[in-house]
Amino acid sequence: MHGTKLKKAPACDACKARRVLCHPQPNGAPCPRCAEKNIRCVTSQALRGRPRKNPMPPSTDSIVLLEGTQNLLPEAAASSSIIPHAPKLYNSMNGCPDLTPDLVAHFFQCFERLPHFLNPIITVTSIRTTIRAISYQLYLLPPESRVLALCIIALSSLVSFHEVVLGDGPRPESFADEAFFSSRPDVLGCGVRRSGVHHALHKEALKAAWEIGVILQVSNENVASCFLLDALEQNSWGMSRPWASAYISHLRALAPMAGPSTVISPNRNIWAGFLMSEALSATGSRKPVLFTRDDQLLLAGSEPPSPEALLASLEMATRKSGTAPFFQSLGPYFFQITCLARQLWETITGDRARLNPISEAAIIQFLASLSLMHGILSRLLDRCDPIIIFTPAPTNHNYFLGEDDGARYRRTAAGLIIGFTGVAFPLHLELKHRERVASATGSDSPDNTPHAQERMRLLRNQAREMAALGARELARGLRYLPSIHYPLITWSALRDYAQFALDQAEAAPIVSHDQIRDLKTFAAELQLCGYSLDLFSAPQNASLVDRMVIYIDNATRVQQLFDPNGVVADIFFHLDDTFTT
């Protein structure tokens, strides 16, 4: 009797995921590939036939474990290969909605509306492809990918219009619902109603992140999770930013391992932009920039030209046509703005700098750098405007994903402007703060002569003029965006700029049409923030918007009554309101 040939055992999950030949070993021993990589070798039972539309969740012992597709450290892979949750992970007991596949798919669609979606680290995780392949069933994801998915869901809940998030009450039919977003009470009500679900989802993401130690273990998924967890806390940062620190630390560890065709090389300008955004977030919250100049060079490319050389090259390219001078200047511009943010912290606003009398030389040098960067910004925007003018206004669907010239130039121009304003306004705020402290406790400088006081007054005036220039540019940048969008700057920065613009208008003897238009832009942006965040429950925030609306209405009415074409009637605006009624 001939011996029966034994059937080869099925391939393990890791080899199937990589589509490589597996050599199963007897007695439960790991296959050679898994043993070499020091990861857990798991073989899941293959299901035959068509999958059910609503399959029964498997037990934790039979959940499919997919090998991370990026550079997991061996310790991270070993410690994160066990799923600690039951398949039905979340319920309404703690305010968290039941994350059904349909709801998860909705959140991932909303994620494409957020600027965080463009971070290259999100792309390299392949989280969108992975979760689509398992029909948006969270319990089938490996632990690190599942934490990342929960972070995406929590952040996307800030823009979701799903009934599960907004509950009863008015809500938009889609992101293109212009009628809904033009109704101030309806929009502001969304931020209040979504806060409970958003906080519950944020709490679940935090819990899952701590359970598997994403802050300690280096992988692409954990870098992305730390990035999103910091973004979730951008309006409530405490004395430190642990998730941002872990994000930069993990990114620094992974960057040297990246090959020429991986996440780093093809995205130098994008990385320069995201590093600039991170630096501006730190500067705006009076916290240190968490990465060094060497980190910038590692991620964003070789040493860029100096600001003076960059400005000279743009001046020489004024008569040249084409887009090359514009896009070649983006990386150097973002790089120099980031360096300015670091300089501001180290010399003026930082902890050590605040312990000493303020340095006039540091202020003068920083103001000169700001003036130089504004010259560069102006020439870059001169390249944008002709294209923007002759392209259709941005729609609410293709802003971040659109590859047409109009969409690319608009979002890039907005980013350039936000870079300049992000370093211009903190200087004004710091000098204003130093003035208040000096008046309350005595001089901020040992040289308390009248000449020294006059010099500081002139420097404060120059900083205020630079902030006013930044306010005008920021309003211009906001008008580049679609009418419905996720705010690109933090709520606190937007509120401070709106307050500054309103104070400037109220103090001016003559108010121009451009100033009124800028105030309308800021008021609309503040209202748009109320769609995502519960901001206007605070009386001071509601009072600011009410003041802006009243001022705009009065100014518009006076201009129409006295001088439909211009500025002359604005002289009368500061008379008693009864004059115009």
KAHUHU-V432070 format. One record per residue. RES is the residue in one small letter. SS is DSSP state (A for helix, B for strand, O for the rest). Layout:
RES:SS
RES:SS
//
This chain:
m:O
h:O
g:O
t:O
k:O
l:O
k:O
k:O
a:O
p:O
a:O
c:O
d:A
a:A
c:A
k:A
a:A
r:A
r:O
v:O
l:O
c:O
h:O
p:O
q:O
p:A
n:A
g:A
a:O
p:O
c:O
p:A
r:A
c:A
a:A
e:A
k:A
n:O
i:O
r:O
c:O
v:O
t:O
s:O
q:O
a:O
l:O
r:O
g:O
r:O
p:O
r:O
k:O
n:O
p:O
m:O
p:O
p:O
s:O
t:A
d:A
s:A
i:O
v:O
l:O
l:O
e:O
g:O
t:O
q:O
n:O
l:O
l:O
p:A
e:A
a:A
a:A
a:A
s:A
s:O
s:O
i:O
i:O
p:O
h:O
a:O
p:O
k:O
l:O
y:O
n:O
s:A
m:A
n:A
g:O
c:O
p:O
d:O
l:O
t:O
p:A
d:A
l:A
v:A
a:A
h:A
f:A
f:A
q:A
c:A
f:A
e:O
r:O
l:O
p:A
h:A
f:A
l:A
n:O
p:A
i:A
i:A
t:A
v:A
t:A
s:O
i:A
r:A
t:A
t:A
i:A
r:A
a:A
i:O
s:O
y:O
q:O
l:A
y:A
l:A
l:O
p:O
p:A
e:A
s:A
r:A
v:A
l:A
a:A
l:A
c:A
i:A
i:A
a:A
l:A
s:A
s:O
l:O
v:O
s:O
f:O
h:O
e:A
v:A
v:A
l:A
g:O
d:O
g:O
p:O
r:O
p:O
e:O
s:O
f:O
a:O
d:O
e:A
a:A
f:A
f:A
s:O
s:O
r:A
p:A
d:A
v:A
l:A
g:A
c:A
g:A
v:A
r:A
r:A
s:A
g:A
v:A
h:A
h:A
a:A
l:A
h:A
k:A
e:A
a:A
l:A
k:A
a:A
a:A
w:A
e:A
i:A
g:O
v:O
i:O
l:O
q:O
v:O
s:O
n:A
e:A
n:A
v:A
a:A
s:A
c:A
f:A
l:A
l:A
d:A
a:A
l:A
e:O
q:O
n:O
s:O
w:O
g:O
m:O
s:O
r:O
p:A
w:A
a:A
s:A
a:A
y:A
i:A
s:A
h:A
l:A
r:A
a:A
l:A
a:A
p:O
m:O
a:O
g:O
p:O
s:O
t:O
v:O
i:O
s:A
p:A
n:A
r:A
n:A
i:A
w:A
a:A
g:A
f:A
l:A
m:A
s:A
e:A
a:A
l:A
s:A
a:A
t:A
g:A
s:O
r:O
k:O
p:O
v:O
l:O
f:O
t:O
r:A
d:A
d:A
q:A
l:A
l:A
l:A
a:A
g:O
s:O
e:O
p:O
p:O
s:O
p:A
e:A
a:A
l:A
l:A
a:A
s:A
l:A
e:A
m:A
a:O
t:O
r:O
k:O
s:O
g:O
t:O
a:A
p:A
f:A
f:A
q:A
s:A
l:A
g:A
p:A
y:A
f:A
f:A
q:A
i:A
t:A
c:A
l:A
a:A
r:A
q:A
l:A
w:A
e:A
t:A
i:A
t:A
g:O
d:A
r:A
a:A
r:A
l:O
n:O
p:O
i:O
s:O
e:A
a:A
a:A
i:A
i:A
q:A
f:A
l:A
a:A
s:A
l:A
s:A
l:A
m:A
h:A
g:A
i:A
l:A
s:A
r:A
l:A
l:A
d:A
r:A
c:A
d:A
p:A
i:A
i:A
i:A
f:O
t:O
p:O
a:O
p:O
t:O
n:O
h:O
n:O
y:O
f:O
l:O
g:O
e:O
d:O
d:A
g:A
a:A
r:A
y:A
r:A
r:A
t:A
a:A
a:A
g:A
l:A
i:A
i:A
g:A
f:A
t:A
g:A
v:A
a:A
f:A
p:A
l:A
h:A
l:A
e:A
l:A
k:A
h:A
r:A
e:A
r:A
v:A
a:A
s:A
a:A
t:A
g:O
s:O
d:O
s:O
p:O
d:O
n:O
t:O
p:A
h:A
a:A
q:A
e:A
r:A
m:A
r:A
l:A
l:A
r:A
n:A
q:A
a:A
r:A
e:A
m:A
a:A
a:A
l:A
g:A
a:A
r:A
e:A
l:A
a:A
r:A
g:A
l:A
r:A
y:A
l:O
p:O
s:O
i:O
h:O
y:O
p:O
l:O
i:O
t:O
w:A
s:A
a:A
l:A
r:A
d:A
y:A
a:A
q:A
f:A
a:A
l:A
d:A
q:A
a:A
e:A
a:A
a:O
p:O
i:O
v:O
s:O
h:A
d:A
q:A
i:A
r:A
d:A
l:A
k:A
t:A
f:A
a:A
a:A
e:A
l:A
q:A
l:A
c:A
g:A
y:A
s:A
l:O
d:O
l:O
f:O
s:O
a:O
p:A
q:A
n:A
a:A
s:A
l:A
v:A
d:A
r:A
m:A
v:A
i:A
y:A
i:A
d:A
n:A
a:A
t:A
r:A
v:A
q:A
q:A
l:A
f:A
d:O
p:O
n:O
g:O
v:O
v:A
a:A
d:A
i:A
f:A
f:A
h:A
l:O
d:O
d:A
t:A
f:A
t:A
t:O
//
